[in-house]
Amino acid sequence: MDMDFDGKVDVTTTYQDNLPLRKELDLQFDGRPDVIRRYEKGKLTSLESDTDNNGKIDYWEIYRNGKLQRVGTDQDNDGQPDPDKWVDK
């Protein structure tokens, strides 16, 4: 999908058995995905996001049965969720 009508793809969805498996969104329109959503059997299982647009994922959401369970952040900029920054929902 081309969200800003510039001729470049901004949203890509991969399907398996007619159900979404992965969705990548380029919300900054810079050619890099800012949000990645993963699905199992059509239900959202995780979301990763580059919230500061530096090319590294720094925010995570984990879902179980389609419901948000945990949120994690990377504040030391190493590309991994900080163990002490996970919050259970």
Summary of the structure (lengths in Angstrom):
residues: 89
radius of gyration: 14.0
end to end distance: 31.8
largest distance: 41.8
contacts: 216
relative contact order: 0.13
helix: 3%
strand: 46%
